[in-house]
């Protein structure tokens, strides 16, 4: 019983810390920091020259809207270079982009992956700041200005925008789950930025100082995560700008979302293995704490702890009333998840039931991603997930 109790409480503690405790701790640390340290970066800087890069593969249906959205952004034209890379596209994506004289379209017939495309574009960049964005993402009008104004301190190496999932249909089940997840992540990233640095950055809208960019190995699956950690490794931090919104539609189906999340998980394990040195608390004390709490525990231990918590709890149900209470609570959670899974099959969403299902779904994807990473079978060429059709986005 000793080992069952130990496994139970360690698993419960890790899960609580991963998804609730770390957020609460950050909130408290930010309060303490703000009490003792005032923010002196209240001034505005002159807007730096920016290169805006979009890698697009076979995005003919959406690319015109993306270019028009980009051209409508509120940023001085003489300080903004636009590069769209359409390598490997055979649906006419490059022809659409070439209709816009303001945009530099880089196109090769061969498709070598997003990392290779970004590396090639970066060889031509001469501006001090570069901004990356996805082809299926639409930005608010002053997004680039908001990002540029964050470079007030020399130790800020990058700026992450806020990802927003916009549902075009209320029947999109996984879209509701993805939207809730990103609301939680955005709150957590805001706290991380206020404490020290964001851990990773969504590729939908991400900016770095050009001189800090390191060429991305072409076998890397998550170029944005790799670039973000490479910035942190150099001793710089990444801040979060909530005023720079990157809006995209969710995956069209749960199968597409599963495919996307498994690939992301496999890529996350790949990148984490390359930046294990960032867990050195003596060399990177603040970031190591954040990296370990936000990513390592959640990806490497949380899925295992979910299983261990249930199994160990089974052996303790006759031991004490508290274990019986937690045992029944767990099964209420799992039954709610099963009902949520069944309801989504008939396109019915009850949020209180869908949240448990989506939580288990995400951890299931993490496990599949772990096995895919270990197998080494993940193709560096991104297999696009179908998304809800979105062809335009009004500017704010």
C-alpha positions as semicolon CSV with decimal commas, in nm:
position;residue;x (nm);y (nm);z (nm)
1;X;0,000;0,000;0,000
2;X;0,293;0,233;0,058
3;X;0,389;0,227;-0,309
4;X;0,029;0,267;-0,421
5;X;-0,009;0,574;-0,197
6;X;0,322;0,717;-0,316
7;X;0,232;0,672;-0,683
8;X;-0,117;0,810;-0,623
9;X;-0,012;1,130;-0,447
10;X;0,286;1,197;-0,674
11;X;0,065;1,152;-0,983
12;X;-0,209;1,372;-0,839
13;X;0,045;1,637;-0,739
14;X;0,205;1,645;-1,083
15;X;-0,129;1,672;-1,262
16;X;-0,249;1,947;-1,029
17;X;0,075;2,140;-1,070
18;X;0,080;2,098;-1,449
19;X;-0,264;2,234;-1,520
20;X;-0,353;2,449;-1,216
21;X;-0,068;2,490;-0,969
22;X;0,189;2,630;-1,213
23;X;-0,057;2,895;-1,330
24;X;-0,142;2,994;-0,972
25;X;0,226;3,003;-0,876
26;X;0,309;3,225;-1,174
27;X;0,023;3,457;-1,085
28;X;0,160;3,490;-0,731
29;X;0,518;3,541;-0,852
30;X;0,405;3,812;-1,095
31;X;0,224;3,992;-0,811
32;X;0,539;3,981;-0,598
33;X;0,757;4,092;-0,889
34;X;0,531;4,387;-0,972
35;X;0,529;4,493;-0,606
36;X;0,908;4,516;-0,584
37;X;1,004;4,596;-0,944
38;X;0,839;4,870;-1,146
39;X;0,829;4,857;-1,524
40;X;1,039;5,143;-1,658
41;X;0,986;5,062;-2,026
42;X;0,696;5,303;-2,068
43;X;0,825;5,489;-2,372
44;X;0,773;5,405;-2,736
45;X;1,052;5,329;-2,978
46;X;1,081;5,433;-3,339
47;X;0,924;5,168;-3,555
48;X;1,198;4,937;-3,688
49;X;1,208;4,806;-4,042
50;X;1,037;4,467;-4,057
51;X;1,039;4,174;-4,297
52;X;0,711;3,982;-4,296
53;X;0,749;3,617;-4,402
54;X;0,475;3,370;-4,494
55;X;0,546;3,013;-4,603
56;X;0,255;2,877;-4,808
57;X;0,210;2,540;-4,973
58;X;-0,091;2,482;-5,200
59;X;-0,296;2,758;-5,036
60;X;-0,469;2,890;-5,348
61;X;-0,809;2,901;-5,178
62;X;-0,690;3,129;-4,901
63;X;-0,374;3,302;-5,026
64;X;-0,546;3,600;-5,191
65;X;-0,723;3,686;-4,867
66;X;-0,394;3,644;-4,678
67;X;-0,207;3,880;-4,911
68;X;-0,484;4,139;-4,893
69;X;-0,492;4,110;-4,515
70;X;-0,115;4,161;-4,507
71;X;-0,129;4,465;-4,736
72;X;-0,397;4,623;-4,516
73;X;-0,180;4,612;-4,202
74;X;-0,109;4,950;-4,046
75;X;0,269;4,982;-4,082
76;X;0,484;5,231;-4,278
77;X;0,523;5,094;-4,629
78;X;0,885;5,205;-4,652
79;X;0,965;4,998;-4,340
80;X;0,788;4,678;-4,439
81;X;0,924;4,407;-4,668
82;X;0,690;4,123;-4,765
83;X;0,810;3,774;-4,858
84;X;0,581;3,486;-4,948
85;X;0,748;3,149;-5,008
86;X;0,543;2,905;-5,217
87;X;0,796;2,625;-5,273
88;X;0,646;2,307;-5,415
89;X;0,300;2,456;-5,469
90;X;0,140;2,317;-5,784
91;X;-0,209;2,465;-5,747
92;X;-0,121;2,817;-5,864
93;X;-0,055;2,967;-5,521
94;X;0,260;3,135;-5,654
95;X;0,072;3,283;-5,951
96;X;-0,178;3,449;-5,718
97;X;0,098;3,600;-5,505
98;X;0,287;3,728;-5,809
99;X;-0,012;3,946;-5,899
100;X;0,086;4,175;-5,610
101;X;0,387;4,393;-5,688
102;X;0,445;4,477;-5,321
103;X;0,511;4,113;-5,239
104;X;0,834;3,929;-5,311
105;X;0,727;3,578;-5,413
106;X;0,998;3,315;-5,372
107;X;0,914;2,993;-5,552
108;X;1,094;2,669;-5,625
109;X;0,927;2,369;-5,789
110;X;1,071;2,135;-5,526
111;X;0,913;2,109;-5,183
112;X;1,170;2,064;-4,907
113;X;0,964;2,156;-4,603
114;X;0,880;2,473;-4,414
115;X;1,212;2,493;-4,228
116;X;1,409;2,487;-4,553
117;X;1,179;2,751;-4,703
118;X;1,220;2,983;-4,404
119;X;1,598;2,939;-4,406
120;X;1,608;3,039;-4,772
121;X;1,396;3,348;-4,712
122;X;1,605;3,452;-4,411
123;X;1,917;3,464;-4,629
124;X;1,765;3,768;-4,803
125;X;1,648;3,956;-4,491
126;X;1,827;4,283;-4,414
127;X;1,584;4,437;-4,162
128;X;1,653;4,419;-3,786
129;X;1,321;4,247;-3,711
130;X;1,142;3,963;-3,888
131;X;0,782;3,849;-3,839
132;X;0,657;3,502;-3,931
133;X;0,293;3,421;-3,999
134;X;0,094;3,128;-4,137
135;X;-0,096;3,144;-4,464
136;X;-0,429;3,055;-4,302
137;X;-0,398;3,320;-4,031
138;X;-0,541;3,672;-4,038
139;X;-0,402;3,961;-3,833
140;X;-0,564;4,265;-3,679
141;X;-0,474;4,596;-3,840
142;X;-0,220;4,719;-3,583
143;X;-0,062;4,380;-3,508
144;X;0,280;4,473;-3,647
145;X;0,285;4,806;-3,463
146;X;0,201;4,629;-3,137
147;X;0,483;4,381;-3,196
148;X;0,737;4,648;-3,291
149;X;0,668;4,849;-2,976
150;X;0,762;4,549;-2,761
151;X;1,128;4,572;-2,863
152;X;1,201;4,828;-2,592
153;X;1,477;4,633;-2,421
154;X;1,787;4,478;-2,572
155;X;1,724;4,148;-2,391
156;X;1,389;4,102;-2,565
157;X;1,478;3,866;-2,847
158;X;1,131;3,784;-2,972
159;X;0,764;3,871;-2,953
160;X;0,477;3,625;-2,970
161;X;0,133;3,729;-3,086
162;X;-0,190;3,588;-2,947
163;X;-0,355;3,302;-3,134
164;X;-0,732;3,313;-3,154
165;X;-0,947;3,028;-3,286
166;X;-1,262;3,158;-3,454
167;X;-1,552;2,919;-3,505
168;X;-1,738;2,955;-3,833
169;X;-1,983;2,685;-3,726
170;X;-2,119;2,619;-3,377
171;X;-2,126;2,250;-3,469
172;X;-1,748;2,233;-3,494
173;X;-1,673;2,025;-3,183
174;X;-1,294;2,022;-3,189
175;X;-1,301;2,394;-3,268
176;X;-1,474;2,460;-2,936
177;X;-1,211;2,253;-2,756
178;X;-0,926;2,421;-2,939
179;X;-1,070;2,764;-2,863
180;X;-1,099;2,689;-2,491
181;X;-0,747;2,547;-2,487
182;X;-0,599;2,860;-2,644
183;X;-0,784;3,088;-2,403
184;X;-0,616;2,897;-2,121
185;X;-0,278;2,902;-2,299
186;X;-0,305;3,275;-2,368
187;X;-0,365;3,348;-2,001
188;X;-0,069;3,128;-1,907
189;X;0,158;3,287;-2,169
190;X;0,062;3,632;-2,044
191;X;0,175;3,537;-1,693
192;X;0,495;3,377;-1,826
193;X;0,579;3,692;-2,020
194;X;0,520;3,911;-1,716
195;X;0,736;3,684;-1,500
196;X;1,023;3,630;-1,745
197;X;0,967;3,471;-2,088
198;X;0,707;3,289;-2,293
199;X;0,797;2,921;-2,339
200;X;0,767;2,857;-2,711
201;X;0,561;3,055;-2,957
202;X;0,280;2,972;-3,197
203;X;0,389;3,006;-3,559
204;X;0,067;3,187;-3,649
205;X;0,235;3,514;-3,543
206;X;0,590;3,522;-3,413
207;X;0,865;3,782;-3,436
208;X;1,240;3,771;-3,365
209;X;1,542;3,993;-3,393
210;X;1,704;3,899;-3,723
211;X;2,055;3,877;-3,579
212;X;1,937;3,614;-3,327
213;X;1,784;3,382;-3,585
214;X;1,968;3,053;-3,629
215;X;1,916;2,838;-3,940
216;X;1,662;2,566;-3,865
217;X;1,776;2,206;-3,928
218;X;1,566;2,085;-4,219
219;X;1,449;1,774;-4,031
220;X;1,279;1,986;-3,762
221;X;0,899;1,953;-3,752
222;X;0,819;2,261;-3,540
223;X;1,018;2,554;-3,680
224;X;0,849;2,804;-3,448
225;X;0,924;2,609;-3,129
226;X;1,284;2,549;-3,239
227;X;1,340;2,917;-3,315
228;X;1,183;3,028;-2,987
229;X;1,403;2,799;-2,778
230;X;1,711;2,899;-2,975
231;X;1,638;3,261;-2,875
232;X;1,611;3,157;-2,509
233;X;1,931;2,955;-2,535
234;X;2,117;3,271;-2,637
235;X;2,005;3,438;-2,315
236;X;1,717;3,642;-2,454
237;X;1,352;3,635;-2,359
238;X;1,031;3,628;-2,560
239;X;0,742;3,851;-2,459
240;X;0,372;3,808;-2,526
241;X;0,170;4,076;-2,704
242;X;-0,204;4,027;-2,659
243;X;-0,278;4,319;-2,887
244;X;-0,132;4,136;-3,187
245;X;-0,404;3,889;-3,280
246;X;-0,362;3,598;-3,518
247;X;-0,703;3,454;-3,600
248;X;-0,754;3,121;-3,772
249;X;-1,033;2,871;-3,820
250;X;-1,014;2,530;-3,648
251;X;-0,965;2,191;-3,809
252;X;-1,267;2,077;-4,009
253;X;-1,298;1,744;-3,826
254;X;-1,173;1,562;-3,521
255;X;-0,969;1,331;-3,745
256;X;-0,787;1,632;-3,889
257;X;-0,730;1,771;-3,540
258;X;-0,591;1,435;-3,427
259;X;-0,347;1,428;-3,718
260;X;-0,236;1,785;-3,646
261;X;-0,188;1,740;-3,273
262;X;0,002;1,412;-3,307
263;X;0,246;1,581;-3,543
264;X;0,283;1,877;-3,306
265;X;0,350;1,641;-3,015
266;X;0,611;1,446;-3,213
267;X;0,777;1,774;-3,310
268;X;0,769;1,898;-2,952
269;X;0,952;1,589;-2,826
270;X;1,204;1,630;-3,107
271;X;1,281;1,993;-3,022
272;X;1,285;1,939;-2,645
273;X;1,551;1,671;-2,686
274;X;1,770;1,922;-2,870
275;X;1,735;2,190;-2,602
276;X;1,767;1,980;-2,287
277;X;2,041;2,220;-2,176
278;X;1,774;2,483;-2,106
279;X;1,674;2,273;-1,805
280;X;2,002;2,368;-1,636
281;X;1,876;2,567;-1,336
282;X;2,222;2,708;-1,270
283;X;2,266;2,851;-1,620
284;X;1,903;2,942;-1,698
285;X;1,735;2,961;-1,354
286;X;1,414;3,142;-1,449
287;X;1,360;2,985;-1,788
288;X;1,448;2,635;-1,666
289;X;1,171;2,664;-1,408
290;X;0,922;2,773;-1,675
291;X;1,036;2,521;-1,937
292;X;1,016;2,233;-1,691
293;X;0,679;2,339;-1,551
294;X;0,501;2,428;-1,875
295;X;0,638;2,181;-2,127
296;X;0,840;1,895;-1,978
297;X;0,596;1,793;-1,707
298;X;0,293;1,834;-1,933
299;X;0,432;1,638;-2,228
300;X;0,652;1,378;-2,065
301;X;0,474;1,300;-1,738
302;X;0,111;1,417;-1,743
303;X;-0,027;1,141;-1,973
304;X;0,148;0,874;-1,765
305;X;0,023;1,028;-1,441
306;X;-0,337;1,016;-1,566
307;X;-0,307;0,638;-1,602
308;X;-0,114;0,588;-1,278
309;X;-0,363;0,796;-1,082
310;X;-0,652;0,573;-1,187
311;X;-0,466;0,244;-1,137
312;X;-0,316;0,334;-0,798
313;X;-0,651;0,472;-0,681
314;X;-0,811;0,133;-0,749
315;X;-0,584;-0,037;-0,496
316;X;-0,659;0,228;-0,233
317;X;-1,039;0,243;-0,245
318;X;-1,075;0,015;0,059
319;X;-0,809;0,207;0,250
320;X;-0,973;0,540;0,329
321;X;-1,284;0,742;0,245
322;X;-1,080;1,009;0,069
323;X;-0,955;0,753;-0,183
324;X;-1,311;0,634;-0,244
325;X;-1,424;0,992;-0,302
326;X;-1,142;1,057;-0,550
327;X;-1,209;0,720;-0,719
328;X;-1,574;0,812;-0,781
329;X;-1,474;1,162;-0,889
330;X;-1,236;1,017;-1,147
331;X;-1,507;0,795;-1,290
332;X;-1,751;1,086;-1,308
333;X;-1,484;1,266;-1,511
334;X;-1,430;0,967;-1,743
335;X;-1,801;0,904;-1,789
336;X;-1,848;1,272;-1,874
337;X;-1,565;1,238;-2,129
338;X;-1,727;0,930;-2,284
339;X;-2,063;1,108;-2,308
340;X;-1,887;1,410;-2,459
341;X;-1,723;1,180;-2,715
342;X;-2,057;1,019;-2,805
343;X;-2,234;1,355;-2,833
344;X;-1,970;1,499;-3,065
345;X;-2,039;1,210;-3,303
346;X;-2,393;1,340;-3,348
347;X;-2,268;1,700;-3,365
348;X;-2,404;1,793;-3,024
349;X;-2,181;1,981;-2,782
350;X;-2,247;2,027;-2,411
351;X;-1,943;2,219;-2,291
352;X;-1,933;2,074;-1,939
353;X;-1,910;1,726;-2,096
354;X;-1,686;1,821;-2,386
355;X;-1,406;1,969;-2,175
356;X;-1,319;1,635;-2,004
357;X;-1,328;1,462;-2,343
358;X;-1,099;1,719;-2,506
359;X;-0,857;1,705;-2,213
360;X;-0,819;1,327;-2,253
361;X;-0,807;1,366;-2,632
362;X;-0,511;1,603;-2,608
363;X;-0,320;1,371;-2,376
364;X;-0,399;1,078;-2,606
365;X;-0,248;1,277;-2,895
366;X;0,060;1,343;-2,682
367;X;0,109;0,969;-2,627
368;X;0,070;0,897;-2,999
369;X;0,316;1,178;-3,075
370;X;0,568;1,027;-2,833
371;X;0,554;0,692;-3,012
372;X;0,577;0,860;-3,352
373;X;0,883;1,054;-3,238
374;X;1,048;0,734;-3,109
375;X;0,970;0,555;-3,436
376;X;1,127;0,835;-3,640
377;X;0,856;0,796;-3,904
378;X;0,729;1,154;-3,905
379;X;0,769;1,318;-4,247
380;X;0,919;1,665;-4,236
381;X;0,673;1,769;-4,509
382;X;0,361;1,895;-4,336
383;X;0,044;1,707;-4,432
384;X;-0,213;1,982;-4,414
385;X;-0,518;1,936;-4,198
386;X;-0,847;2,044;-4,349
387;X;-0,989;2,352;-4,181
388;X;-1,320;2,530;-4,180
389;X;-1,324;2,744;-4,492
390;X;-1,229;3,103;-4,421
391;X;-1,162;3,340;-4,708
392;X;-1,167;3,681;-4,544
393;X;-1,131;3,844;-4,208
394;X;-1,250;4,194;-4,118
395;X;-0,986;4,419;-3,966
396;X;-1,015;4,571;-3,622
